[in-house]
């Protein structure tokens, strides 16, 4: 004889199973749309430092790979670099929001990004199978950079071995993708003069997305997206065009500017969509790509019939 408790348990199980099935069906058109497409993901923020989020990020990448997408990861590692410099007794100085990078520091940056951060990410992904392979932006001349010119109060200042990417050669990354791998790229670049430059990971991810003809650029950060009127409101702008974003850039806080500049560069370089997502939300990448509602802020190219929006506005807190 079946008891009321057992019947209730069965109903609860069916409800859970039905919800799971509904989630899979919701994902179906997005699986069809993005199958075989390249998605470049800039990895950073809390998603890179909290163990549970790091494990979830690796699961997301492997899911994308099994679903037929071609994920590519670009990362920096500023907090890890600072921590190691402090251990060595090397003081970090920031000018115009940039770490002044000396020849002594660039060796530490290369060691931390390539020998620690990159290997940690690769190791997390490869717990699920032999998918990830790490490389530096120096390798195979993936990124070529020139020395960055920074300004403070209108005056040029020397920030050392900090670079702006001028050429991207994605051949090695394409080869890894064709071999079924997940490339994991650290944000370093070679100069034509043989120097090694520290480059912004947001900028590097955008440059690589354009060079690969990616379907999406995803930038993980520590805010929900671009706020409509921060700090008066926490409402997130779900979508805006390139012109609206360009108009907003001067009003944004320092932490959001490089991320939104990366999104703008990507869509103006031919990437159909660029997203800023809250990496503190576990499985944020899957929620964006495979659900109807999506999350975060999406930047799209301007259509000829797209008028500038008066609704977009506001800055966000520093990431």
N, C-alpha and C positions, 0 to 999 in steps of 0.2 A: 504493500500500500504506500502510495506516495504522500508524503507529508506536505503541509503548506510551506514549511521551511525549504524543503527540497525544490518545490515548484518555484519559489521565489528565487532560489539560487540559480535554477535553470534559466529563468527569465533574465536575470542579471547577466549571465554568461552570454545569452543570445544578444542582449543589448550591446555588450562590449564587442562581440564578434561583428554585429551589424555596423557599428560605428567604424570599426577597422576596415570593413569592406567598403563603406562609403568614402573613407579617406583614400583608399586605393583607386576607386572609380574617379574621384575628383582629380587625382593625379594623372589619369590616363591621357587627356588631351595635351598636358604639358610634357609628358613622356614622349608623345608623338612629335610635338613641336621641337623639342630640344635634343632628340636622339641624334647622335653624331656631331653635335655642336660643341665648340670649345667654350669653357667658362673660366675666366681668370679671377682668382680670389686673392685679395690682399688680406693677409692674416696678421692680426695684431690685437692690442687691448687685452681685456680680461680673458678673452677666449684663448689667449696664448699663455696665460699664467696660472689659471685655476685648473686643477687636475680633472675635474668632472667635465668642464667645458672643452678642455684639450682632447679628452677621449671622445666626446661627442663630435667635435670637429673632424677627427680622423674617421669616425663612422660615416659622417656625411659625405666625405670625399669618396670613400669606398662605395657607398650607395650610388653616388653619381656615376662612378666608373662602371658598376654592374648595370645601371640603368641605361648605359649607352652614351652618356655624356663624356666629355674629355676635360676633366678639371686640371688646372694649372695653378700652383700656389706661388705667391711672391710674399716674402716676409722681410721685416727689419728685425730690430731687437734692441731698441734704445735703452730700456730699463736694464737689460742683461749686460749691455756694454758699460753702462754707468756703474753697475754693481762691481764688475770686474776691474774697472779703472780705479774705483775706490779701494779695492783690495790691494792694488799695486801702488797705492799712494799717488795716483795721477789725478790731478784736479780737472774737472770738466768745466769749461767756460762756454756760455751760450751768448751769441750775438745775433740779433735779428731773428731770434727763434731757432737758430742753427747751432749745432755743436761745433765749436772751432776745433778742427781735426788736424793735429800735427802729424808729422811723419812717425813719431813714436806711437801716437794713438791709432793710426790706421792699421798698424800691425795687430793691435789688440782688437780692433773692430773686425778685421779679417778672421782672427782666431775665434772670436766669440760667435760671429754670425755663421761662419763656415764649419767650425769644429764643434760647436755646442748647440746653438739654436737650430741650425739646419738639420743636424743629425738627430736631434730630439724629435723634430716633426716627422722626419722620414721614418724613425723607429716606431712612432705611434701608428702611422698609417700601415706600416709593414707587419704589425701584429695581426692584420687581417689578410695578409697575403703579400707576395712579392711585387708590389705595385709602385711604390715611390722610389725616386732616385733624385738625390740632391745635387745641386750645382750652384755655382756663384755666377753673378752677372758678368764676371771677368771671363768665364769659360767660353771658349769658341767665339770670343768677342761678341757675346750676346748683347751687352750694353757697352757703348763707347760714350764717354762723357768728356766735357770740358769743365775747367774750373768755374765754379759759380761765383757770380758777382752779387754781393749782398749790400744793402743800403740801410743806413741808420740816419734818420733826419736828413735824408737827401744826399748823404755822403757815402761813397763807396768804402766798404770795410773788407778786410781780409779774413776769410773764415777757413783758410787752410785747404785741406784736401776734401772739400765738399764739391760735388759735381752736379752738372745738369746733363741729362742724357741727350745726345745729339744724333746718335745712330743706333738702331736696334736690328740685330741680325738673328732672327728666330730659328735658323736652320737646325741647330742642335735640339731645341725644344720640340720642333716639329718631328724630328726623328724619334725622340722619346715617346711622344704621343702616338706616333704610328706603330710603335712597338708595344703599345698597350700600357705604358707607364704613366705615372702621375709626377710630372716635374715639380720639384720644390726649389725655388730660386731665391738666393739671398741678394739683398739690394746693394751690391757693389758693382763698380764699373771700371773698365780700363780707359786710360786716356791715350790719345794719339802719341803722346810723349813718353808712354810707358809707365806713367804714374797710375796708382790705384786710387779711386775716388769713392767716398761714402755718398750714396745717393738716397733720396727720399723714397721709401718703399711704396707710398701711394703713387708717386710719379712713375716709378719703375713698373708698377702693375698696369697703369694706364698705357704706357708705351708698349708693353708686351701685348696687351689686349688688342691694340690697334694693329700691331705687326702680325699677329696671328689671325686677324679677322674674326675675333671672338664674337659670340652671340651676346655675351654679358660680361660686364665687369662688376664684381661684388667687393665692396670695401667693408670689412668688419671693424666696428668701432665700439665705444663704450656709451653711446647715446642711442635713443630709439630711432633717430633719423634727423632730418633738418626741421627744426621747430618753426612754426608759423610766426610766433611773436614771443621769442624768449627774452626775459624770464616771465613775462606777464602770462604766458600760456604755454602749456606743454603739448598742445595739439601739433601733430606731425604732418608735414606736407607729404602727401602720398605720391604725387607726381608733379613734375614741372619740366618745362622746356629749357633748352640751352640759353635762350635769350634772357628768360627770367632769372636763371641761375647766375648768369654773368652780371646782371644788374644787382643781384643780392651780395655778390662776393665781398665788396668793400664793407658790408655791415656785419659780416660773420666774425665769430671769435677765432682766435689764433689756432685753436685745436681743430676747427672744422675747415679752415681755408684750404690746406693741402688736399684734404679728402674730396672736397667739392670741386677744386681745380682739377683733380684727377678725373672725376666723373665728367666734367666739361670737356677736357682734352680727349677723353675716350669717345664720347658721342660725336664730337666734331671730327674725330678721326675715322668715323665709320662704324663704331660699335653701336648696335641698335638700342641697347639699354645699359645704364650704369646705376648701381644701387648702393646706398649706404644702409647697413643693417646693424642692429644691436647684437654684438657678439656675446653679450651676457645672457642672451636667450638661447638655451640649448637647442640645437638643430635649427638655428635660424636660417641657414642656407636652404635646407629642405622646405621649410615653411614658405620661403620666398619663391622658390622655383616651382614647387609642385602643388600649391594651393591657389584657389581662385582669388582670394583676398590679397595675398602677399603681405609683406610687412616692410617697414622702413620707408625710405624715400627713393623713388625711381626718377632718374634723369633721362630724358629722351631727346633726340634731335628735333629741331623745329621743322614743322611741316610748312609748306607755302601758305596754307590757310590758317595757321595757328597764330592767333593774336596774342600779344603779351598779356599775361595774367596780372590782375591787380590784387589777387587773393594771396599770392605768395609773399612771404616776408620773414624777417626775423633771423636771429642768430641762434647758435646753440652753445652750450658750455664747452670748455676745452676738453679734448679727449685725453 
